[in-house]
Amino acid sequence: MTSHDHATQATNDSDSLSYHVVGIIGGTGEQGRGLAKRLAAAGHIVAIGSRDEPRAREIAATIPGVEGLTNADCAARCDIAIIAVPWAAHADTLAPLASFLAEKIVVDCVNPLGFDKQGAFALEVAEGSAAQQAAILLPQSTVTAAFHHVSAVLLLDDEVTTLDTDVIVLGDDRAATDVVQQLAGSIPGIRGIYGGRLRNAGQVEAFTANLISMNRRYKAHAGVRVTDV
């Protein structure tokens, strides 16, 4: 089944995405662990990948319903892949996974950011955005972008049962973005909102620097809500 077929099936079955295996590449970091925790709790089959398989297994053992694998095995096992690696490792991690991720939906949530004494700032990306770089590195995959603005602290907090935020979803394949919106919406409190084509991912990724500044100023875990939708 191709990624388009997966997308079409999920769009036609609004009640469940449970037949999907969601793989989180770079899933041992805070964002990856948080997404794994919430998606598994929502009933999805979840695998986390890492360059360090023992580390992946160790982390997975702490999250019910999650298995730990190498990045390559995770990419091969999943139907939908979420890319949650640090920006510095983005290209080097994805390039060897192209064959494993062929004909699959890929969700890039990487934010290319730098930090200095003045705080966070957006980095220039030659391809335009992390998501566009992923699309070049994974030419046989259907690349989307989402989950950039969801606080890892809130994702990991057992006392937070509902996340009050929207997830902006970008991509060039409407069926694929519908699947990702539905995946996001399976987490209580989250809505998946279509935000345009992949060429618009750069400003969505960059806005994370603004959110970090807000969170530092107000000692909060700010997200994004889109009004009148």
N, C-alpha and C positions, 0 to 999 in steps of 0.2 A: 504494500500500500504506500503510495507516495504521500509527501507532506500535504499536497493539495487534497488528496483523498481523505487524509486524517482530518484536515480542516473542515471539509465539507461534512463529514460524518458528525463531527462535534457540533457544528453549527446546527445540524438537523436534530441533534439530541441535546436539548437545552437542559435536561435534568441531570446529566452526569458526564463527567470526563474521566470516570474511574478506569476506563480501559487503557488510558494513557499511562505510561511510565514516565515520570518527570525526572530528568537527570540534571543535577546541578554541578556544573564543571567549576572547580575551585570551591567546593561546598564546605570546606572546613573553616573558612573565614566567618566573621560574625554575620555578614549579610547572607551568605550561603546557608549557614546553620539556621538562621532565623527563618528563611524561606522554606527550608526543608521541614522545620518544625511545624509551621503553619499549614503547609500543603499536605503533609502527612495527617495532621489533625483533621483536615477537611476531607480526608478519605482517599487521597491520591496515593498511588504507588510511587515512592520516592527513592532515588539513589543519589548519593553524593560522591563526587570524584575528587581525587587529589593526586599530585605527583608522588605523595607519600602514602601508599596504600594502608600500612598499619595505622597511620594517623586518621585516615578516612574511616577505617573500621572502628577505631576508638571513639571518634565523634558519633558515628552512626549508632553505636551501642547505647548512647545516652538519649536517643530520640526514638520513641516507639514507631515501628513501621518503616524505618529507614535502613538501607544497606550502604556499606562503604566499599568503594572500588577505586581502581586507578582511573585517571581521567579518560584514558582510552576505553576501558571496559565500561565506564559510565556512559560515554558517548555511544558505544555500540548497543548498550542495553536499553537506552531510552527511546521514547517516541518524540518527546519535546525536551530540548536542552536549554537550560538557563545558564548563561555565562556570568559568573560572579568572581572572576579572578581580579587581582590588582591590575591597574592599567599598565604598569611596567612589564607585566607578564602576559599581556593580552595577545599580542601577535605570536609570540613564541609558543604559547599554549594552544592556540587555535589551529595554526598551520598544520601540525601533524594529525589533527583530528578530522580533516576535511572528508576523508573517505568514510569514516564512521558516522558522520553527521549528514551525509548525502541523503537527499529526499526527506529530510526532517525539518520541523519548525525549530528555529533557534531564537531564543529570547536573550538579547544582550542587555545587561543592566549595569554595565561598567561606566564609571564616571571618570574621564581623564582630568584629574585635578592635581594641582601643586599646592604646597603649603610653605609659607614663610612667616616672618614675625607679624605681618599684617593679617594673616589668616589664610583661608582657602581661596584659590583662584583657578579659573578654567585654563587648561592647556590647549594650545593649538594642535590640531590633528591633521596631518597631511590629507587624509581621505575625507575630512569634514567632520567625522565623529567616530567614536568607537564602533558604533553599530555599522557604519558604512565600511569601516576597515574589516569588520567581521564578514560583511557581504562579499568583499573582494577575496578574502581568505577562504571562504566557504561557498564557492560559486554554485554548488549543487544543492545548497540548503536554502530554505525560505527564512531569511533573517528578519526579525522584528526587534523592536526595542521597548523595554518596559521595566518597571520596578526600580526606577532610579531614585525615587524620593521617599521610599518607605524606610523608616527608622529601624536599624538593626536592633537598637536597644529595646524598642517596643515589641518587635518580632520575637525577641528572646525572653521577654518578661512574662512569666506564667500568670501573673496577676492581671495582665491586660487581655481580656477576652474578646474585645472588639477593637479593631483599628479604624480610627476615624480619618480616612484618607482616600483619595482617588489615585489610581495608577494610570498614567498617560501611556497609551500604546501606539506605537508608530510602525508603519510597514507599508510595503508596496502591494501586498497580496491581501485582498479584503477578507477572504476566508480565513487566512492565517491570523490576521489581527482580531477577527471575531473569536477564534479559539483562545487567544491570549487574554482578551478581555474577559472571557468566560472563566479562564483559569484564575485570573486576579480576583474576579468576583466570587469565587468559591471560598475565599478567606473572609470570615465575618467582618463586616464594616467597610470593606474595600469595594470600590466600583472600578471597573476597567473602562476608560474613556478613550475613544479613538482620537489621536492627536495629529494625524497627517502622515505624509509619506516619510520614508526613511531619511530623505534628504533634510528633513526638519529635526533630526535627532540631536544635532549639535547643541542647539540652544536648550533643549530639555536636559541633556547631560550637564551643561554648564550651569544651569539654574541650581544645581545641587550646592554649588559654592555659596550662593545666596542663602540657601536654607541653613547651611552650616553656620553662617554669620548670624542669622536670626536665632538659631539654637544657642549659640554662645552668649549672645546679648540677653536673651530672655530666659536662659536656663530651661529650655524646653526641648521637645522632639517634634518640631513642626513638620507637617506634611503639606499636601496640596489638595484643595477642594475646588472643583469647577462648578460654577453656578449656572442656573438656568438650562441644565441639560438633564 
